[in-house]
């Protein structure tokens, strides 16, 4: 029996982006906290007799997921080169995709437990917040992070995004995009549906103990692009990028919605003067010939950069 078996009840059904929960007002927040405590107690009791803690269990699952995805990618190439697969290869393809679904479920379960654990540990800092133009950076912070239980009508997970043409996002620039946009079937995009955020989507339950959330978006941007600060931020991001390459693992809270692997921080090969859009989080299955996965999260704002720094080094742009 794995961790997924313990994720029952409210905490496993609420819509979630990264470690923020959507559609939460004060009364619901109390229910979430209570459910999180019950879940943590249950999982802690379950793991007392096990050698693997959830964190190491996640890494084990992701290492196996990498092997499974590599096997699928090899079969895709064989299919493309040979015009098809034989019976044994077709069976292996089905087995690998079935195993990928299981592993993605395990990883998702562990990620949900991690959220519950943080809610319990940081209970005083978790609180409901209504997103407006004045605090849109809180939503920017979560753009591109893994989503749970926010599904398109095609049953694929949706991704929180914002208009790529806008340098600074206002409230009405955010939307949900189906992850089917990054899947191609017979040369066609699997799904291109988008959906505007509802009023309920703008009610978040999140850890608000971050200086970046107390600073308006314009001021935060100016602080970030200050030449001295920007140089320190680049050094910090480059260190994270090197760590991802060494460990062959990325940031757990950012996952490819197609393959399930954690996204790794990369730096654009184009020479750009501005800090924004220099770095991106990409799926490890991206290929130079553009036949691989094209899912990536470009870091276009101070809040997004803060999210990466905060997750990997426990400090946002203001603390660098």
Kinemage of the C-alpha trace (Angstrom):
@kinemage 1
@onewidth
@group {chain A} dominant
@subgroup {mainchain}
@vectorlist {calphas} color= white
{ca unk a 1} P 0.000 0.000 0.000
{ca unk a 2} L 1.411 3.412 -0.994
{ca unk a 3} L 0.892 6.999 0.100
{ca unk a 4} L -1.882 7.507 -2.446
{ca unk a 5} L -4.135 5.216 -0.410
{ca unk a 6} L -4.147 7.738 2.424
{ca unk a 7} L -5.201 10.746 0.402
{ca unk a 8} L -8.917 10.552 0.979
{ca unk a 9} L -11.369 13.205 2.049
{ca unk a 10} L -11.401 16.940 1.477
{ca unk a 11} L -7.666 17.581 1.077
{ca unk a 12} L -7.507 15.218 -1.913
{ca unk a 13} L -10.383 16.772 -3.826
{ca unk a 14} L -9.835 20.528 -3.529
{ca unk a 15} L -8.393 22.394 -6.505
{ca unk a 16} L -4.753 23.212 -5.916
{ca unk a 17} L -1.930 25.098 -7.658
{ca unk a 18} L 1.458 24.278 -6.213
{ca unk a 19} L 0.891 24.602 -2.477
{ca unk a 20} L -1.945 27.101 -2.750
{ca unk a 21} L -5.538 25.887 -2.560
{ca unk a 22} L -8.233 27.508 -4.689
{ca unk a 23} L -11.732 28.605 -3.729
{ca unk a 24} L -11.146 29.040 -0.015
{ca unk a 25} L -12.965 31.406 2.339
{ca unk a 26} L -12.502 31.565 6.102
{ca unk a 27} L -14.901 28.709 7.111
{ca unk a 28} L -13.398 26.404 4.483
{ca unk a 29} L -9.872 27.238 5.675
{ca unk a 30} L -10.672 25.696 9.063
{ca unk a 31} L -11.812 22.497 7.373
{ca unk a 32} L -8.622 22.362 5.298
{ca unk a 33} L -6.416 22.815 8.361
{ca unk a 34} L -8.268 20.080 10.233
{ca unk a 35} L -8.078 17.724 7.218
{ca unk a 36} L -4.379 18.479 6.777
{ca unk a 37} L -3.662 17.592 10.414
{ca unk a 38} L -5.589 14.340 10.124
{ca unk a 39} L -3.756 13.452 6.914
{ca unk a 40} L -0.311 14.194 8.364
{ca unk a 41} L -1.030 12.114 11.484
{ca unk a 42} L -2.236 9.244 9.298
{ca unk a 43} L 0.767 9.269 6.967
{ca unk a 44} L 3.281 9.715 9.796
{ca unk a 45} L 1.790 6.684 11.510
{ca unk a 46} L 1.942 4.752 8.257
{ca unk a 47} L 5.605 5.578 7.622
{ca unk a 48} L 6.855 4.723 11.128
{ca unk a 49} L 7.462 1.153 10.039
{ca unk a 50} L 8.959 2.091 6.684
{ca unk a 51} L 12.488 3.055 5.743
{ca unk a 52} L 11.382 5.555 3.123
{ca unk a 53} L 10.021 8.947 4.106
{ca unk a 54} L 7.722 10.731 1.617
{ca unk a 55} L 10.582 12.917 0.326
{ca unk a 56} L 12.821 9.961 -0.560
{ca unk a 57} L 9.800 8.027 -1.822
{ca unk a 58} L 9.106 10.898 -4.248
{ca unk a 59} L 12.666 10.770 -5.559
{ca unk a 60} L 12.459 6.997 -6.027
{ca unk a 61} L 9.202 7.361 -7.962
{ca unk a 62} L 10.608 10.147 -10.125
{ca unk a 63} L 13.770 8.185 -10.932
{ca unk a 64} L 11.592 5.303 -12.112
{ca unk a 65} L 9.370 7.762 -13.990
{ca unk a 66} L 12.433 9.008 -15.872
{ca unk a 67} L 13.201 5.440 -16.954
{ca unk a 68} L 9.603 4.875 -18.038
{ca unk a 69} L 9.515 8.121 -20.031
{ca unk a 70} L 12.817 7.216 -21.693
{ca unk a 71} L 11.313 3.876 -22.710
{ca unk a 72} L 8.214 5.570 -24.136
{ca unk a 73} L 10.357 8.102 -26.013
{ca unk a 74} L 12.393 5.269 -27.546
{ca unk a 75} L 9.232 3.559 -28.766
{ca unk a 76} L 7.909 6.833 -30.181
{ca unk a 77} L 11.128 7.209 -32.154
{ca unk a 78} L 10.889 3.612 -33.402
{ca unk a 79} L 7.300 4.227 -34.453
{ca unk a 80} L 8.334 7.379 -36.328
{ca unk a 81} L 11.366 5.772 -37.991
{ca unk a 82} L 9.744 2.442 -38.896
{ca unk a 83} L 6.195 3.561 -39.567
{ca unk a 84} L 4.812 1.467 -36.741
{ca unk a 85} L 5.549 -1.007 -33.939
{ca unk a 86} L 5.410 -4.785 -33.771
{ca unk a 87} L 3.140 -6.644 -31.358
{ca unk a 88} L 5.737 -6.923 -28.580
{ca unk a 89} L 6.612 -3.233 -28.853
{ca unk a 90} L 2.937 -2.234 -28.756
{ca unk a 91} L 2.468 -4.276 -25.584
{ca unk a 92} L 5.510 -2.648 -23.993
{ca unk a 93} L 4.176 0.792 -24.970
{ca unk a 94} L 0.872 0.089 -23.221
{ca unk a 95} L 2.641 -1.327 -20.151
{ca unk a 96} L 4.949 1.683 -19.890
{ca unk a 97} L 2.111 4.195 -20.220
{ca unk a 98} L 0.110 2.296 -17.601
{ca unk a 99} L 3.099 2.342 -15.237
{ca unk a 100} L 3.553 6.068 -15.903
{ca unk a 101} L -0.014 6.701 -14.786
{ca unk a 102} L 0.645 4.797 -11.553
{ca unk a 103} L 3.870 6.679 -10.860
{ca unk a 104} L 2.259 10.042 -11.594
{ca unk a 105} L -0.476 9.132 -9.122
{ca unk a 106} L 2.090 8.266 -6.462
{ca unk a 107} L 4.018 11.488 -7.018
{ca unk a 108} L 0.827 13.545 -6.947
{ca unk a 109} L -0.154 11.893 -3.677
{ca unk a 110} L 3.213 12.719 -2.128
{ca unk a 111} L 2.993 16.313 -3.359
{ca unk a 112} L -0.430 16.661 -1.747
{ca unk a 113} L 0.934 15.281 1.500
{ca unk a 114} L 3.777 17.812 1.324
{ca unk a 115} L 1.179 20.576 1.052
{ca unk a 116} L -0.731 19.201 4.037
{ca unk a 117} L 2.478 18.994 6.059
{ca unk a 118} L 3.374 22.594 5.247
{ca unk a 119} L -0.121 23.783 6.181
{ca unk a 120} L 0.255 22.113 9.574
{ca unk a 121} L 3.786 23.461 10.149
{ca unk a 122} L 2.956 26.974 8.898
{ca unk a 123} L -0.632 27.193 10.117
{ca unk a 124} L -0.220 30.734 11.443
{ca unk a 125} L 1.051 31.898 8.033
{ca unk a 126} L -1.566 30.179 5.894
{ca unk a 127} L -4.644 32.299 5.386
{ca unk a 128} L -7.340 33.026 2.804
{ca unk a 129} L -6.637 35.903 0.431
{ca unk a 130} L -8.729 37.394 -2.367
{ca unk a 131} L -6.640 38.191 -5.443
{ca unk a 132} L -7.089 41.674 -6.914
{ca unk a 133} L -4.978 43.854 -9.205
{ca unk a 134} L -3.285 45.200 -6.078
{ca unk a 135} L -1.881 41.789 -5.082
{ca unk a 136} L -1.752 40.051 -8.488
{ca unk a 137} L 1.875 39.106 -7.754
{ca unk a 138} L 0.537 36.392 -5.414
{ca unk a 139} L -1.089 34.755 -8.438
{ca unk a 140} L 2.009 35.355 -10.595
{ca unk a 141} L 4.025 33.500 -7.962
{ca unk a 142} L 2.012 30.337 -8.665
{ca unk a 143} L 1.955 30.509 -12.474
{ca unk a 144} L 3.189 27.271 -14.025
{ca unk a 145} L 3.151 25.287 -10.791
{ca unk a 146} L 1.583 21.841 -10.750
{ca unk a 147} L -2.194 21.732 -10.531
{ca unk a 148} L -4.365 19.112 -8.846
{ca unk a 149} L -8.084 18.565 -9.456
{ca unk a 150} L -8.373 21.495 -11.875
{ca unk a 151} L -9.409 19.638 -14.994
{ca unk a 152} L -10.365 20.541 -18.546
{ca unk a 153} L -13.528 19.016 -20.024
{ca unk a 154} L -11.191 16.621 -21.876
{ca unk a 155} L -10.064 15.369 -18.415
{ca unk a 156} L -6.535 16.711 -18.731
{ca unk a 157} L -5.119 18.988 -16.032
{ca unk a 158} L -5.258 22.724 -16.647
{ca unk a 159} L -2.301 25.048 -16.108
{ca unk a 160} L -2.440 28.547 -14.619
{ca unk a 161} L -1.028 30.943 -17.205
{ca unk a 162} L -0.971 34.608 -18.143
{ca unk a 163} L -0.910 36.454 -21.439
{ca unk a 164} L 2.601 36.075 -22.860
{ca unk a 165} L 2.345 39.416 -24.613
{ca unk a 166} L 1.948 41.322 -21.321
{ca unk a 167} L 5.090 42.377 -19.471
{ca unk a 168} L 3.091 42.948 -16.275
{ca unk a 169} L 0.008 40.851 -15.601
{ca unk a 170} L -3.204 42.355 -14.329
{ca unk a 171} L -6.011 40.336 -12.859
{ca unk a 172} L -7.761 39.803 -16.196
{ca unk a 173} L -4.592 38.553 -17.925
{ca unk a 174} L -4.618 35.209 -16.096
{ca unk a 175} L -6.369 32.139 -17.467
{ca unk a 176} L -6.447 28.352 -17.320
{ca unk a 177} L -4.965 26.557 -20.314
{ca unk a 178} L -5.446 22.858 -21.016
{ca unk a 179} L -2.229 20.823 -20.863
{ca unk a 180} L -3.457 19.119 -24.034
{ca unk a 181} L -1.963 22.139 -25.820
{ca unk a 182} L 1.434 20.462 -25.313
{ca unk a 183} L 0.312 17.073 -26.657
{ca unk a 184} L 0.268 16.413 -30.390
{ca unk a 185} L -1.691 13.558 -31.942
{ca unk a 186} L -1.179 12.915 -35.659
{ca unk a 187} L 0.313 16.385 -36.031
{ca unk a 188} L -2.597 18.093 -34.296
{ca unk a 189} L -2.799 19.744 -30.908
{ca unk a 190} L -4.794 17.493 -28.564
{ca unk a 191} L -6.705 20.337 -26.884
{ca unk a 192} L -6.546 24.129 -27.064
{ca unk a 193} L -9.280 25.009 -24.588
{ca unk a 194} L -8.765 27.952 -22.263
{ca unk a 195} L -10.901 29.201 -19.421
{ca unk a 196} L -11.055 32.516 -17.616
{ca unk a 197} L -10.611 32.532 -13.868
{ca unk a 198} L -13.829 32.655 -11.879
{ca unk a 199} L -14.397 34.635 -8.701
{ca unk a 200} L -13.941 31.390 -6.781
{ca unk a 201} L -10.537 30.867 -8.421
{ca unk a 202} L -9.422 34.217 -7.016
{ca unk a 203} L -9.947 33.034 -3.430
{ca unk a 204} L -6.661 31.416 -2.449
{ca unk a 205} L -5.496 29.726 0.727
{ca unk a 206} L -1.737 30.202 0.715
{ca unk a 207} L 1.334 30.782 2.846
{ca unk a 208} L 1.420 34.570 2.932
{ca unk a 209} L 4.614 34.832 4.986
{ca unk a 210} L 6.660 36.200 2.104
{ca unk a 211} L 7.948 39.784 1.843
{ca unk a 212} L 7.250 39.709 -1.903
{ca unk a 213} L 3.526 39.383 -1.171
{ca unk a 214} L 3.578 42.561 0.890
{ca unk a 215} L 5.156 44.579 -1.935
{ca unk a 216} L 3.169 45.760 -4.936
{ca unk a 217} L 4.111 44.301 -8.313
{ca unk a 218} L 5.671 47.501 -9.730
{ca unk a 219} L 7.936 48.027 -6.696
{ca unk a 220} L 8.904 44.371 -6.675
{ca unk a 221} L 9.879 44.608 -10.345
{ca unk a 222} L 12.043 47.680 -9.763
{ca unk a 223} L 13.776 45.969 -6.836
{ca unk a 224} L 14.462 42.904 -8.964
{ca unk a 225} L 15.948 44.666 -11.998
{ca unk a 226} L 18.265 46.858 -9.933
{ca unk a 227} L 21.687 46.004 -11.501
{ca unk a 228} L 23.309 44.938 -8.223
{ca unk a 229} L 20.301 42.870 -7.173
{ca unk a 230} L 19.878 41.391 -10.657
{ca unk a 231} L 23.497 40.211 -10.646
{ca unk a 232} L 22.987 38.399 -7.321
{ca unk a 233} L 19.748 36.870 -8.597
{ca unk a 234} L 21.488 35.540 -11.719
{ca unk a 235} L 24.186 33.961 -9.556
{ca unk a 236} L 21.537 32.293 -7.400
{ca unk a 237} L 19.574 31.047 -10.418
{ca unk a 238} L 22.716 29.715 -12.097
{ca unk a 239} L 23.542 27.782 -8.915
{ca unk a 240} L 20.063 26.222 -8.970
{ca unk a 241} L 20.457 25.364 -12.663
{ca unk a 242} L 23.781 23.609 -11.966
{ca unk a 243} L 22.206 21.640 -9.108
{ca unk a 244} L 19.394 20.444 -11.341
{ca unk a 245} L 21.883 19.224 -13.939
{ca unk a 246} L 23.973 17.398 -11.343
{ca unk a 247} L 21.037 15.668 -9.649
{ca unk a 248} L 18.961 15.231 -12.829
{ca unk a 249} L 15.956 16.382 -10.842
{ca unk a 250} L 14.083 19.659 -10.911
{ca unk a 251} L 11.640 21.503 -8.646
{ca unk a 252} L 8.953 19.220 -7.219
{ca unk a 253} L 6.268 21.920 -7.184
{ca unk a 254} L 6.705 22.413 -10.951
{ca unk a 255} L 5.924 19.331 -13.028
{ca unk a 256} L 5.348 18.686 -16.700
{ca unk a 257} L 1.594 18.059 -17.037
{ca unk a 258} L 2.292 15.633 -19.895
{ca unk a 259} L 5.153 13.480 -18.562
{ca unk a 260} L 5.013 14.164 -14.825
{ca unk a 261} L 8.728 14.871 -14.389
{ca unk a 262} L 9.840 17.854 -12.322
{ca unk a 263} L 10.853 20.854 -14.414
{ca unk a 264} L 14.491 21.911 -14.463
{ca unk a 265} L 15.772 25.442 -14.495
{ca unk a 266} L 17.504 26.448 -17.720
{ca unk a 267} L 18.956 29.681 -19.069
{ca unk a 268} L 18.078 30.913 -22.542
{ca unk a 269} L 20.895 30.677 -25.055
{ca unk a 270} L 19.905 34.015 -26.462
{ca unk a 271} L 21.845 36.938 -25.057
{ca unk a 272} L 19.296 39.060 -23.238
{ca unk a 273} L 20.006 42.201 -21.299
{ca unk a 274} L 16.899 41.988 -19.126
{ca unk a 275} L 16.642 39.482 -16.316
{ca unk a 276} L 13.051 38.583 -17.163
{ca unk a 277} L 12.665 35.804 -19.741
{ca unk a 278} L 16.359 34.843 -19.428
{ca unk a 279} L 15.446 31.740 -17.432
{ca unk a 280} L 12.780 29.109 -17.834
{ca unk a 281} L 11.661 25.837 -16.303
{ca unk a 282} L 11.559 23.106 -18.921
{ca unk a 283} L 10.535 19.479 -19.230
{ca unk a 284} L 13.624 17.179 -19.331
{ca unk a 285} L 12.146 15.477 -22.405
{ca unk a 286} L 12.701 18.543 -24.566
{ca unk a 287} L 14.860 17.731 -27.629
{ca unk a 288} L 16.950 19.984 -29.854
{ca unk a 289} L 15.201 18.729 -33.003
{ca unk a 290} L 11.884 19.881 -31.467
{ca unk a 291} L 10.471 16.347 -31.510
{ca unk a 292} L 10.374 16.186 -27.724
{ca unk a 293} L 8.174 17.874 -25.119
{ca unk a 294} L 7.686 21.604 -25.580
{ca unk a 295} L 6.283 22.377 -22.136
{ca unk a 296} L 8.117 25.158 -20.325
{ca unk a 297} L 7.432 27.942 -17.854
{ca unk a 298} L 9.241 31.161 -18.745
{ca unk a 299} L 10.158 33.294 -15.732
{ca unk a 300} L 8.686 36.591 -16.855
{ca unk a 301} L 8.125 38.326 -13.533
{ca unk a 302} L 9.763 39.053 -10.203
{ca unk a 303} L 7.120 36.944 -8.473
{ca unk a 304} L 7.906 33.903 -10.620
{ca unk a 305} L 11.632 34.252 -9.982
{ca unk a 306} L 10.829 34.613 -6.291
{ca unk a 307} L 8.918 31.350 -6.371
{ca unk a 308} L 11.918 29.451 -7.767
{ca unk a 309} L 14.355 31.026 -5.322
{ca unk a 310} L 11.998 30.547 -2.394
{ca unk a 311} L 11.387 26.883 -3.217
{ca unk a 312} L 15.046 26.040 -3.775
{ca unk a 313} L 16.849 28.416 -1.392
{ca unk a 314} L 14.149 29.463 1.107
{ca unk a 315} L 14.352 33.125 0.121
{ca unk a 316} L 12.700 35.242 -2.541
{ca unk a 317} L 14.201 38.040 -4.649
{ca unk a 318} L 14.071 40.500 -1.761
{ca unk a 319} L 16.249 38.238 0.368
{ca unk a 320} L 18.943 37.528 -2.218
